[in-house]
């Protein structure tokens, strides 16, 4: 996958659990887990904004583009 989700890294830096972030962002634990593990196919800007607000970070801290290597 070309888009890497670094949500777990930011959560570790902020010492925030998945449960705590789920409550702050008002997203179900299962949906947040799907995003955290990189299995999500899309993310709403409103969700990304809420996560950035809760983690006090920028979208680029959570999402990273890595070109495919051939």
N, CA, C, O and CB atoms as a CASP TS submission, in Angstrom:
PFRMAT TS
TARGET T0000
AUTHOR 0000-0000-0000
METHOD Language model
MODEL 1
PARENT N/A
ATOM      1  N   UNK     1       0.841  -1.192   0.000  1.00  0.00           N
ATOM      2  CA  UNK     1       0.000   0.000   0.000  1.00  0.00           C
ATOM      3  C   UNK     1       0.875   1.240   0.000  1.00  0.00           C
ATOM      4  O   UNK     1       1.902   1.261   0.677  1.00  0.00           O
ATOM      5  CB  UNK     1      -0.950   0.006   1.215  1.00  0.00           C
ATOM      6  N   UNK     2       0.506   2.251  -0.724  1.00  0.00           N
ATOM      7  CA  UNK     2       1.308   3.467  -0.846  1.00  0.00           C
ATOM      8  C   UNK     2       1.078   4.453   0.289  1.00  0.00           C
ATOM      9  O   UNK     2       1.953   5.265   0.589  1.00  0.00           O
ATOM     10  CB  UNK     2       1.013   4.139  -2.153  1.00  0.00           C
ATOM     11  N   UNK     3      -0.092   4.390   0.925  1.00  0.00           N
ATOM     12  CA  UNK     3      -0.380   5.280   2.042  1.00  0.00           C
ATOM     13  C   UNK     3      -0.177   4.497   3.335  1.00  0.00           C
ATOM     14  O   UNK     3      -0.825   3.476   3.566  1.00  0.00           O
ATOM     15  CB  UNK     3      -1.833   5.858   1.950  1.00  0.00           C
ATOM     16  N   UNK     4       0.722   4.984   4.164  1.00  0.00           N
ATOM     17  CA  UNK     4       1.020   4.339   5.436  1.00  0.00           C
ATOM     18  C   UNK     4       0.351   5.138   6.541  1.00  0.00           C
ATOM     19  O   UNK     4       0.462   6.364   6.586  1.00  0.00           O
ATOM     20  CB  UNK     4       2.559   4.229   5.673  1.00  0.00           C
ATOM     21  N   UNK     5      -0.342   4.443   7.428  1.00  0.00           N
ATOM     22  CA  UNK     5      -1.017   5.085   8.557  1.00  0.00           C
ATOM     23  C   UNK     5      -0.133   4.924   9.797  1.00  0.00           C
ATOM     24  O   UNK     5       0.150   3.811  10.239  1.00  0.00           O
ATOM     25  CB  UNK     5      -2.449   4.467   8.796  1.00  0.00           C
ATOM     26  N   UNK     6       0.286   6.048  10.335  1.00  0.00           N
ATOM     27  CA  UNK     6       1.153   6.043  11.516  1.00  0.00           C
ATOM     28  C   UNK     6       0.393   6.435  12.784  1.00  0.00           C
ATOM     29  O   UNK     6       0.950   7.058  13.687  1.00  0.00           O
ATOM     30  CB  UNK     6       2.330   6.992  11.306  1.00  0.00           C
ATOM     31  N   UNK     7      -0.871   6.065  12.835  1.00  0.00           N
ATOM     32  CA  UNK     7      -1.690   6.417  13.988  1.00  0.00           C
ATOM     33  C   UNK     7      -1.143   5.799  15.267  1.00  0.00           C
ATOM     34  O   UNK     7      -1.141   6.440  16.318  1.00  0.00           O
ATOM     35  CB  UNK     7      -3.129   5.972  13.768  1.00  0.00           C
ATOM     36  N   UNK     8      -0.681   4.561  15.182  1.00  0.00           N
ATOM     37  CA  UNK     8      -0.134   3.907  16.382  1.00  0.00           C
ATOM     38  C   UNK     8       1.113   4.621  16.893  1.00  0.00           C
ATOM     39  O   UNK     8       1.340   4.680  18.101  1.00  0.00           O
ATOM     40  CB  UNK     8       0.196   2.442  16.084  1.00  0.00           C
ATOM     41  N   UNK     9       1.914   5.158  15.991  1.00  0.00           N
ATOM     42  CA  UNK     9       3.120   5.895  16.391  1.00  0.00           C
ATOM     43  C   UNK     9       2.736   7.169  17.145  1.00  0.00           C
ATOM     44  O   UNK     9       3.302   7.478  18.194  1.00  0.00           O
ATOM     45  CB  UNK     9       3.985   6.244  15.151  1.00  0.00           C
ATOM     46  N   UNK    10       1.760   7.906  16.591  1.00  0.00           N
ATOM     47  CA  UNK    10       1.324   9.151  17.248  1.00  0.00           C
ATOM     48  C   UNK    10       0.661   8.856  18.593  1.00  0.00           C
ATOM     49  O   UNK    10       0.848   9.596  19.559  1.00  0.00           O
ATOM     50  CB  UNK    10       0.347   9.931  16.338  1.00  0.00           C
ATOM     51  N   UNK    11      -0.111   7.777  18.649  1.00  0.00           N
ATOM     52  CA  UNK    11      -0.748   7.408  19.920  1.00  0.00           C
ATOM     53  C   UNK    11       0.312   7.072  20.960  1.00  0.00           C
ATOM     54  O   UNK    11       0.172   7.435  22.128  1.00  0.00           O
ATOM     55  CB  UNK    11      -1.709   6.209  19.728  1.00  0.00           C
ATOM     56  N   UNK    12       1.356   6.391  20.550  1.00  0.00           N
ATOM     57  CA  UNK    12       2.437   6.044  21.482  1.00  0.00           C
ATOM     58  C   UNK    12       3.170   7.299  21.943  1.00  0.00           C
ATOM     59  O   UNK    12       3.501   7.425  23.122  1.00  0.00           O
ATOM     60  CB  UNK    12       3.430   5.060  20.823  1.00  0.00           C
ATOM     61  N   UNK    13       3.428   8.236  21.014  1.00  0.00           N
ATOM     62  CA  UNK    13       4.100   9.486  21.382  1.00  0.00           C
ATOM     63  C   UNK    13       3.281  10.284  22.383  1.00  0.00           C
ATOM     64  O   UNK    13       3.835  10.915  23.283  1.00  0.00           O
ATOM     65  CB  UNK    13       4.367  10.332  20.140  1.00  0.00           C
ATOM     66  N   UNK    14       1.964  10.257  22.229  1.00  0.00           N
ATOM     67  CA  UNK    14       1.066  11.007  23.130  1.00  0.00           C
ATOM     68  C   UNK    14       0.618  10.176  24.334  1.00  0.00           C
ATOM     69  O   UNK    14      -0.122  10.647  25.198  1.00  0.00           O
ATOM     70  CB  UNK    14      -0.164  11.489  22.360  1.00  0.00           C
ATOM     71  N   UNK    15       1.094   8.915  24.366  1.00  0.00           N
ATOM     72  CA  UNK    15       0.726   8.001  25.449  1.00  0.00           C
ATOM     73  C   UNK    15      -0.793   7.908  25.602  1.00  0.00           C
ATOM     74  O   UNK    15      -1.336   8.020  26.701  1.00  0.00           O
ATOM     75  CB  UNK    15       1.360   8.458  26.770  1.00  0.00           C
ATOM     76  N   UNK    16      -1.461   7.699  24.462  1.00  0.00           N
ATOM     77  CA  UNK    16      -2.911   7.621  24.452  1.00  0.00           C
ATOM     78  C   UNK    16      -3.341   6.241  23.962  1.00  0.00           C
ATOM     79  O   UNK    16      -2.832   5.747  22.956  1.00  0.00           O
ATOM     80  CB  UNK    16      -3.516   8.734  23.565  1.00  0.00           C
ATOM     81  N   UNK    17      -4.259   5.638  24.661  1.00  0.00           N
ATOM     82  CA  UNK    17      -4.742   4.313  24.279  1.00  0.00           C
ATOM     83  C   UNK    17      -5.803   4.432  23.184  1.00  0.00           C
ATOM     84  O   UNK    17      -6.349   5.509  22.941  1.00  0.00           O
ATOM     85  CB  UNK    17      -5.315   3.569  25.506  1.00  0.00           C
ATOM     86  N   UNK    18      -6.078   3.314  22.537  1.00  0.00           N
ATOM     87  CA  UNK    18      -7.108   3.279  21.498  1.00  0.00           C
ATOM     88  C   UNK    18      -8.469   3.620  22.103  1.00  0.00           C
ATOM     89  O   UNK    18      -9.269   4.327  21.490  1.00  0.00           O
ATOM     90  CB  UNK    18      -7.151   1.888  20.812  1.00  0.00           C
ATOM     91  N   UNK    19      -8.724   3.119  23.296  1.00  0.00           N
ATOM     92  CA  UNK    19      -9.992   3.418  23.962  1.00  0.00           C
ATOM     93  C   UNK    19     -10.138   4.912  24.245  1.00  0.00           C
ATOM     94  O   UNK    19     -11.195   5.496  24.008  1.00  0.00           O
ATOM     95  CB  UNK    19     -10.104   2.627  25.267  1.00  0.00           C
ATOM     96  N   UNK    20      -9.073   5.521  24.750  1.00  0.00           N
ATOM     97  CA  UNK    20      -9.109   6.952  25.073  1.00  0.00           C
ATOM     98  C   UNK    20      -9.315   7.784  23.810  1.00  0.00           C
ATOM     99  O   UNK    20     -10.114   8.721  23.805  1.00  0.00           O
ATOM    100  CB  UNK    20      -7.808   7.379  25.783  1.00  0.00           C
ATOM    101  N   UNK    21      -8.597   7.442  22.742  1.00  0.00           N
ATOM    102  CA  UNK    21      -8.750   8.183  21.486  1.00  0.00           C
ATOM    103  C   UNK    21     -10.149   7.979  20.921  1.00  0.00           C
ATOM    104  O   UNK    21     -10.754   8.917  20.401  1.00  0.00           O
ATOM    105  CB  UNK    21      -7.688   7.740  20.456  1.00  0.00           C
ATOM    106  N   UNK    22     -10.653   6.783  21.018  1.00  0.00           N
ATOM    107  CA  UNK    22     -12.000   6.487  20.533  1.00  0.00           C
ATOM    108  C   UNK    22     -13.032   7.362  21.228  1.00  0.00           C
ATOM    109  O   UNK    22     -13.949   7.872  20.584  1.00  0.00           O
ATOM    110  CB  UNK    22     -12.334   5.008  20.746  1.00  0.00           C
ATOM    111  N   UNK    23     -12.892   7.538  22.519  1.00  0.00           N
ATOM    112  CA  UNK    23     -13.828   8.385  23.274  1.00  0.00           C
ATOM    113  C   UNK    23     -13.679   9.855  22.894  1.00  0.00           C
ATOM    114  O   UNK    23     -14.677  10.560  22.747  1.00  0.00           O
ATOM    115  CB  UNK    23     -13.606   8.213  24.785  1.00  0.00           C
ATOM    116  N   UNK    24     -12.443  10.323  22.732  1.00  0.00           N
ATOM    117  CA  UNK    24     -12.209  11.734  22.405  1.00  0.00           C
ATOM    118  C   UNK    24     -12.685  12.082  21.001  1.00  0.00           C
ATOM    119  O   UNK    24     -13.181  13.184  20.764  1.00  0.00           O
ATOM    120  CB  UNK    24     -10.731  12.065  22.538  1.00  0.00           C
ATOM    121  N   UNK    25     -12.535  11.141  20.070  1.00  0.00           N
ATOM    122  CA  UNK    25     -12.867  11.407  18.672  1.00  0.00           C
ATOM    123  C   UNK    25     -14.312  11.007  18.361  1.00  0.00           C
ATOM    124  O   UNK    25     -14.860  11.384  17.325  1.00  0.00           O
ATOM    125  CB  UNK    25     -11.901  10.656  17.746  1.00  0.00           C
ATOM    126  N   UNK    26     -14.917  10.247  19.264  1.00  0.00           N
ATOM    127  CA  UNK    26     -16.284   9.762  19.081  1.00  0.00           C
ATOM    128  C   UNK    26     -16.389   8.867  17.845  1.00  0.00           C
ATOM    129  O   UNK    26     -17.288   9.027  17.018  1.00  0.00           O
ATOM    130  CB  UNK    26     -17.258  10.944  18.962  1.00  0.00           C
ATOM    131  N   UNK    27     -15.463   7.934  17.739  1.00  0.00           N
ATOM    132  CA  UNK    27     -15.451   6.922  16.685  1.00  0.00           C
ATOM    133  C   UNK    27     -15.442   5.564  17.369  1.00  0.00           C
ATOM    134  O   UNK    27     -14.812   5.387  18.412  1.00  0.00           O
ATOM    135  CB  UNK    27     -14.211   7.091  15.721  1.00  0.00           C
ATOM    136  N   UNK    28     -16.142   4.616  16.779  1.00  0.00           N
ATOM    137  CA  UNK    28     -16.169   3.298  17.406  1.00  0.00           C
ATOM    138  C   UNK    28     -14.761   2.714  17.463  1.00  0.00           C
ATOM    139  O   UNK    28     -13.903   3.005  16.630  1.00  0.00           O
ATOM    140  CB  UNK    28     -17.115   2.350  16.640  1.00  0.00           C
ATOM    141  N   UNK    29     -14.567   1.899  18.457  1.00  0.00           N
ATOM    142  CA  UNK    29     -13.271   1.257  18.646  1.00  0.00           C
ATOM    143  C   UNK    29     -12.885   0.422  17.421  1.00  0.00           C
ATOM    144  O   UNK    29     -11.724   0.406  17.013  1.00  0.00           O
ATOM    145  CB  UNK    29     -13.292   0.375  19.901  1.00  0.00           C
ATOM    146  N   UNK    30     -13.851  -0.257  16.849  1.00  0.00           N
ATOM    147  CA  UNK    30     -13.558  -1.113  15.690  1.00  0.00           C
ATOM    148  C   UNK    30     -13.155  -0.286  14.473  1.00  0.00           C
ATOM    149  O   UNK    30     -12.232  -0.665  13.752  1.00  0.00           O
ATOM    150  CB  UNK    30     -14.775  -1.981  15.347  1.00  0.00           C
ATOM    151  N   UNK    31     -13.832   0.838  14.233  1.00  0.00           N
ATOM    152  CA  UNK    31     -13.462   1.678  13.088  1.00  0.00           C
ATOM    153  C   UNK    31     -12.095   2.321  13.288  1.00  0.00           C
ATOM    154  O   UNK    31     -11.318   2.447  12.341  1.00  0.00           O
ATOM    155  CB  UNK    31     -14.517   2.763  12.862  1.00  0.00           C
ATOM    156  N   UNK    32     -11.807   2.723  14.511  1.00  0.00           N
ATOM    157  CA  UNK    32     -10.498   3.307  14.799  1.00  0.00           C
ATOM    158  C   UNK    32      -9.402   2.255  14.661  1.00  0.00           C
ATOM    159  O   UNK    32      -8.301   2.556  14.200  1.00  0.00           O
ATOM    160  CB  UNK    32     -10.477   3.918  16.213  1.00  0.00           C
ATOM    161  N   UNK    33      -9.701   1.038  15.056  1.00  0.00           N
ATOM    162  CA  UNK    33      -8.747  -0.059  14.916  1.00  0.00           C
ATOM    163  C   UNK    33      -8.461  -0.353  13.447  1.00  0.00           C
ATOM    164  O   UNK    33      -7.318  -0.619  13.074  1.00  0.00           O
ATOM    165  CB  UNK    33      -9.275  -1.317  15.610  1.00  0.00           C
ATOM    166  N   UNK    34      -9.494  -0.304  12.619  1.00  0.00           N
ATOM    167  CA  UNK    34      -9.319  -0.521  11.169  1.00  0.00           C
ATOM    168  C   UNK    34      -8.407   0.551  10.594  1.00  0.00           C
ATOM    169  O   UNK    34      -7.536   0.258   9.774  1.00  0.00           O
ATOM    170  CB  UNK    34     -10.692  -0.510  10.431  1.00  0.00           C
ATOM    171  N   UNK    35      -8.605   1.792  11.024  1.00  0.00           N
ATOM    172  CA  UNK    35      -7.748   2.886  10.556  1.00  0.00           C
ATOM    173  C   UNK    35      -6.319   2.702  11.058  1.00  0.00           C
ATOM    174  O   UNK    35      -5.360   2.891  10.310  1.00  0.00           O
ATOM    175  CB  UNK    35      -8.303   4.248  11.022  1.00  0.00           C
ATOM    176  N   UNK    36      -6.189   2.335  12.315  1.00  0.00           N
ATOM    177  CA  UNK    36      -4.860   2.186  12.927  1.00  0.00           C
ATOM    178  C   UNK    36      -4.034   1.099  12.259  1.00  0.00           C
ATOM    179  O   UNK    36      -2.820   1.238  12.115  1.00  0.00           O
ATOM    180  CB  UNK    36      -4.997   1.877  14.406  1.00  0.00           C
ATOM    181  N   UNK    37      -4.683   0.029  11.856  1.00  0.00           N
ATOM    182  CA  UNK    37      -3.965  -1.089  11.254  1.00  0.00           C
ATOM    183  C   UNK    37      -3.753  -0.923   9.751  1.00  0.00           C
ATOM    184  O   UNK    37      -3.194  -1.806   9.100  1.00  0.00           O
ATOM    185  CB  UNK    37      -4.710  -2.369  11.517  1.00  0.00           C
ATOM    186  N   UNK    38      -4.197   0.203   9.202  1.00  0.00           N
ATOM    187  CA  UNK    38      -3.984   0.463   7.783  1.00  0.00           C
ATOM    188  C   UNK    38      -4.937  -0.277   6.879  1.00  0.00           C
ATOM    189  O   UNK    38      -4.696  -0.356   5.674  1.00  0.00           O
ATOM    190  CB  UNK    38      -2.599   0.110   7.414  1.00  0.00           C
ATOM    191  N   UNK    39      -6.015  -0.825   7.416  1.00  0.00           N
ATOM    192  CA  UNK    39      -6.979  -1.576   6.617  1.00  0.00           C
ATOM    193  C   UNK    39      -8.086  -0.693   6.048  1.00  0.00           C
ATOM    194  O   UNK    39      -8.881  -1.150   5.227  1.00  0.00           O
ATOM    195  CB  UNK    39      -7.588  -2.677   7.451  1.00  0.00           C
ATOM    196  N   UNK    40      -8.145   0.568   6.478  1.00  0.00           N
ATOM    197  CA  UNK    40      -9.185   1.480   5.995  1.00  0.00           C
ATOM    198  C   UNK    40      -8.905   1.852   4.546  1.00  0.00           C
ATOM    199  O   UNK    40      -7.751   2.022   4.153  1.00  0.00           O
ATOM    200  CB  UNK    40      -9.263   2.753   6.878  1.00  0.00           C
ATOM    201  N   UNK    41      -9.953   1.976   3.766  1.00  0.00           N
ATOM    202  CA  UNK    41      -9.832   2.363   2.355  1.00  0.00           C
ATOM    203  C   UNK    41     -10.012   3.866   2.181  1.00  0.00           C
ATOM    204  O   UNK    41      -9.655   4.415   1.139  1.00  0.00           O
ATOM    205  CB  UNK    41     -10.862   1.609   1.501  1.00  0.00           C
ATOM    206  N   UNK    42     -10.566   4.537   3.193  1.00  0.00           N
ATOM    207  CA  UNK    42     -10.804   5.982   3.117  1.00  0.00           C
ATOM    208  C   UNK    42     -10.923   6.527   4.527  1.00  0.00           C
ATOM    209  O   UNK    42     -11.179   5.790   5.479  1.00  0.00           O
ATOM    210  CB  UNK    42     -12.087   6.307   2.287  1.00  0.00           C
ATOM    211  N   UNK    43     -10.734   7.823   4.641  1.00  0.00           N
ATOM    212  CA  UNK    43     -10.933   8.500   5.917  1.00  0.00           C
ATOM    213  C   UNK    43     -11.527   9.877   5.617  1.00  0.00           C
ATOM    214  O   UNK    43     -11.060  10.587   4.727  1.00  0.00           O
ATOM    215  CB  UNK    43      -9.582   8.617   6.728  1.00  0.00           C
ATOM    216  N   UNK    44     -12.552  10.236   6.364  1.00  0.00           N
ATOM    217  CA  UNK    44     -13.184  11.545   6.176  1.00  0.00           C
ATOM    218  C   UNK    44     -12.276  12.623   6.753  1.00  0.00           C
ATOM    219  O   UNK    44     -11.561  12.403   7.731  1.00  0.00           O
ATOM    220  CB  UNK    44     -14.593  11.593   6.846  1.00  0.00           C
ATOM    221  N   UNK    45     -12.322  13.798   6.120  1.00  0.00           N
ATOM    222  CA  UNK    45     -11.544  14.926   6.640  1.00  0.00           C
ATOM    223  C   UNK    45     -11.984  15.268   8.055  1.00  0.00           C
ATOM    224  O   UNK    45     -11.160  15.645   8.889  1.00  0.00           O
ATOM    225  CB  UNK    45     -11.691  16.156   5.727  1.00  0.00           C
ATOM    226  N   UNK    46     -13.283  15.139   8.331  1.00  0.00           N
ATOM    227  CA  UNK    46     -13.773  15.455   9.677  1.00  0.00           C
ATOM    228  C   UNK    46     -13.192  14.483  10.713  1.00  0.00           C
ATOM    229  O   UNK    46     -12.902  14.875  11.843  1.00  0.00           O
ATOM    230  CB  UNK    46     -15.319  15.407   9.711  1.00  0.00           C
ATOM    231  N   UNK    47     -13.026  13.230  10.323  1.00  0.00           N
ATOM    232  CA  UNK    47     -12.410  12.245  11.217  1.00  0.00           C
ATOM    233  C   UNK    47     -10.938  12.554  11.415  1.00  0.00           C
ATOM    234  O   UNK    47     -10.426  12.510  12.533  1.00  0.00           O
ATOM    235  CB  UNK    47     -12.582  10.823  10.662  1.00  0.00           C
ATOM    236  N   UNK    48     -10.268  12.864  10.322  1.00  0.00           N
ATOM    237  CA  UNK    48      -8.845  13.203  10.397  1.00  0.00           C
ATOM    238  C   UNK    48      -8.642  14.456  11.252  1.00  0.00           C
ATOM    239  O   UNK    48      -7.702  14.529  12.044  1.00  0.00           O
ATOM    240  CB  UNK    48      -8.261  13.418   8.978  1.00  0.00           C
ATOM    241  N   UNK    49      -9.515  15.423  11.087  1.00  0.00           N
ATOM    242  CA  UNK    49      -9.439  16.650  11.883  1.00  0.00           C
ATOM    243  C   UNK    49      -9.612  16.342  13.370  1.00  0.00           C
ATOM    244  O   UNK    49      -8.867  16.860  14.201  1.00  0.00           O
ATOM    245  CB  UNK    49     -10.507  17.660  11.421  1.00  0.00           C
ATOM    246  N   UNK    50     -10.579  15.512  13.702  1.00  0.00           N
ATOM    247  CA  UNK    50     -10.834  15.162  15.103  1.00  0.00           C
ATOM    248  C   UNK    50      -9.644  14.408  15.704  1.00  0.00           C
ATOM    249  O   UNK    50      -9.269  14.641  16.853  1.00  0.00           O
ATOM    250  CB  UNK    50     -12.116  14.310  15.219  1.00  0.00           C
ATOM    251  N   UNK    51      -9.061  13.511  14.924  1.00  0.00           N
ATOM    252  CA  UNK    51      -7.896  12.767  15.409  1.00  0.00           C
ATOM    253  C   UNK    51      -6.716  13.708  15.624  1.00  0.00           C
ATOM    254  O   UNK    51      -6.020  13.619  16.635  1.00  0.00           O
ATOM    255  CB  UNK    51      -7.514  11.647  14.418  1.00  0.00           C
ATOM    256  N   UNK    52      -6.497  14.606  14.672  1.00  0.00           N
ATOM    257  CA  UNK    52      -5.389  15.567  14.811  1.00  0.00           C
ATOM    258  C   UNK    52      -5.597  16.468  16.026  1.00  0.00           C
ATOM    259  O   UNK    52      -4.645  16.793  16.735  1.00  0.00           O
ATOM    260  CB  UNK    52      -5.254  16.427  13.536  1.00  0.00           C
ATOM    261  N   UNK    53      -6.825  16.861  16.257  1.00  0.00           N
ATOM    262  CA  UNK    53      -7.137  17.708  17.419  1.00  0.00           C
ATOM    263  C   UNK    53      -6.868  16.938  18.710  1.00  0.00           C
ATOM    264  O   UNK    53      -6.267  17.475  19.641  1.00  0.00           O
ATOM    265  CB  UNK    53      -8.617  18.188  17.373  1.00  0.00           C
ATOM    266  N   UNK    54      -7.305  15.697  18.767  1.00  0.00           N
ATOM    267  CA  UNK    54      -7.130  14.886  19.980  1.00  0.00           C
ATOM    268  C   UNK    54      -5.660  14.570  20.248  1.00  0.00           C
ATOM    269  O   UNK    54      -5.229  14.510  21.400  1.00  0.00           O
ATOM    270  CB  UNK    54      -7.922  13.584  19.862  1.00  0.00           C
ATOM    271  N   UNK    55      -4.891  14.366  19.166  1.00  0.00           N
ATOM    272  CA  UNK    55      -3.478  13.992  19.319  1.00  0.00           C
ATOM    273  C   UNK    55      -2.541  15.191  19.209  1.00  0.00           C
ATOM    274  O   UNK    55      -1.326  15.052  19.348  1.00  0.00           O
ATOM    275  CB  UNK    55      -3.098  12.956  18.274  1.00  0.00           C
ATOM    276  N   UNK    56      -3.118  16.384  18.956  1.00  0.00           N
ATOM    277  CA  UNK    56      -2.319  17.609  18.799  1.00  0.00           C
ATOM    278  C   UNK    56      -1.203  17.383  17.783  1.00  0.00           C
ATOM    279  O   UNK    56      -0.017  17.510  18.087  1.00  0.00           O
ATOM    280  CB  UNK    56      -1.723  18.056  20.160  1.00  0.00           C
ATOM    281  N   UNK    57      -1.630  17.042  16.558  1.00  0.00           N
ATOM    282  CA  UNK    57      -0.659  16.762  15.503  1.00  0.00           C
ATOM    283  C   UNK    57      -1.192  17.237  14.162  1.00  0.00           C
ATOM    284  O   UNK    57      -2.304  17.760  14.080  1.00  0.00           O
ATOM    285  CB  UNK    57      -0.331  15.259  15.447  1.00  0.00           C
ATOM    286  N   UNK    58      -0.412  17.058  13.127  1.00  0.00           N
ATOM    287  CA  UNK    58      -0.793  17.407  11.765  1.00  0.00           C
ATOM    288  C   UNK    58      -1.184  16.131  11.012  1.00  0.00           C
ATOM    289  O   UNK    58      -0.761  15.040  11.394  1.00  0.00           O
ATOM    290  CB  UNK    58       0.366  18.153  11.035  1.00  0.00           C
ATOM    291  N   UNK    59      -1.991  16.256   9.941  1.00  0.00           N
ATOM    292  CA  UNK    59      -2.350  15.061   9.162  1.00  0.00           C
ATOM    293  C   UNK    59      -1.125  14.285   8.664  1.00  0.00           C
ATOM    294  O   UNK    59      -1.153  13.056   8.592  1.00  0.00           O
ATOM    295  CB  UNK    59      -3.210  15.462   7.973  1.00  0.00           C
ATOM    296  N   UNK    60      -0.066  14.996   8.325  1.00  0.00           N
ATOM    297  CA  UNK    60       1.147  14.322   7.845  1.00  0.00           C
ATOM    298  C   UNK    60       1.823  13.498   8.939  1.00  0.00           C
ATOM    299  O   UNK    60       2.627  12.616   8.639  1.00  0.00           O
ATOM    300  CB  UNK    60       2.130  15.347   7.298  1.00  0.00           C
ATOM    301  N   UNK    61       1.508  13.775  10.187  1.00  0.00           N
ATOM    302  CA  UNK    61       2.043  12.950  11.268  1.00  0.00           C
ATOM    303  C   UNK    61       1.363  11.583  11.292  1.00  0.00           C
ATOM    304  O   UNK    61       1.907  10.617  11.827  1.00  0.00           O
ATOM    305  CB  UNK    61       1.866  13.655  12.624  1.00  0.00           C
ATOM    306  N   UNK    62       0.172  11.514  10.708  1.00  0.00           N
ATOM    307  CA  UNK    62      -0.615  10.277  10.745  1.00  0.00           C
ATOM    308  C   UNK    62      -0.540   9.526   9.413  1.00  0.00           C
ATOM    309  O   UNK    62      -0.446   8.299   9.388  1.00  0.00           O
ATOM    310  CB  UNK    62      -2.079  10.590  11.089  1.00  0.00           C
ATOM    311  N   UNK    63      -0.581  10.274   8.309  1.00  0.00           N
ATOM    312  CA  UNK    63      -0.586   9.654   6.983  1.00  0.00           C
ATOM    313  C   UNK    63       0.726   9.945   6.268  1.00  0.00           C
ATOM    314  O   UNK    63       1.225  11.070   6.286  1.00  0.00           O
ATOM    315  CB  UNK    63      -1.782  10.161   6.143  1.00  0.00           C
ATOM    316  N   UNK    64       1.270   8.917   5.644  1.00  0.00           N
ATOM    317  CA  UNK    64       2.545   9.046   4.941  1.00  0.00           C
ATOM    318  C   UNK    64       2.433   8.356   3.583  1.00  0.00           C
ATOM    319  O   UNK    64       1.900   7.251   3.484  1.00  0.00           O
ATOM    320  CB  UNK    64       3.714   8.439   5.780  1.00  0.00           C
ATOM    321  N   UNK    65       2.936   9.009   2.546  1.00  0.00           N
ATOM    322  CA  UNK    65       2.949   8.412   1.205  1.00  0.00           C
ATOM    323  C   UNK    65       4.305   7.788   0.934  1.00  0.00           C
ATOM    324  O   UNK    65       5.343   8.430   1.091  1.00  0.00           O
ATOM    325  CB  UNK    65       2.617   9.470   0.123  1.00  0.00           C
ATOM    326  N   UNK    66       4.282   6.533   0.525  1.00  0.00           N
ATOM    327  CA  UNK    66       5.504   5.860   0.110  1.00  0.00           C
ATOM    328  C   UNK    66       5.273   5.291  -1.285  1.00  0.00           C
ATOM    329  O   UNK    66       4.401   4.443  -1.476  1.00  0.00           O
ATOM    330  CB  UNK    66       5.914   4.736   1.125  1.00  0.00           C
ATOM    331  N   UNK    67       6.049   5.754  -2.253  1.00  0.00           N
ATOM    332  CA  UNK    67       5.863   5.232  -3.617  1.00  0.00           C
ATOM    333  C   UNK    67       6.177   3.736  -3.685  1.00  0.00           C
ATOM    334  O   UNK    67       7.034   3.223  -2.966  1.00  0.00           O
ATOM    335  CB  UNK    67       6.756   6.001  -4.613  1.00  0.00           C
ATOM    336  N   UNK    68       5.453   3.059  -4.574  1.00  0.00           N
ATOM    337  CA  UNK    68       5.711   1.630  -4.781  1.00  0.00           C
ATOM    338  C   UNK    68       7.089   1.451  -5.392  1.00  0.00           C
ATOM    339  O   UNK    68       7.511   2.247  -6.232  1.00  0.00           O
ATOM    340  CB  UNK    68       4.625   0.990  -5.688  1.00  0.00           C
ATOM    341  N   UNK    69       7.783   0.416  -4.975  1.00  0.00           N
ATOM    342  CA  UNK    69       9.105   0.138  -5.534  1.00  0.00           C
ATOM    343  C   UNK    69       8.989  -1.033  -6.487  1.00  0.00           C
ATOM    344  O   UNK    69       8.299  -2.010  -6.196  1.00  0.00           O
ATOM    345  CB  UNK    69      10.145  -0.159  -4.415  1.00  0.00           C
ATOM    346  N   UNK    70       9.659  -0.942  -7.625  1.00  0.00           N
ATOM    347  CA  UNK    70       9.643  -2.033  -8.617  1.00  0.00           C
ATOM    348  C   UNK    70      11.045  -2.476  -8.916  1.00  0.00           C
ATOM    349  O   UNK    70      11.247  -3.383  -9.725  1.00  0.00           O
ATOM    350  CB  UNK    70       8.941  -1.600  -9.914  1.00  0.00           C
TER
END
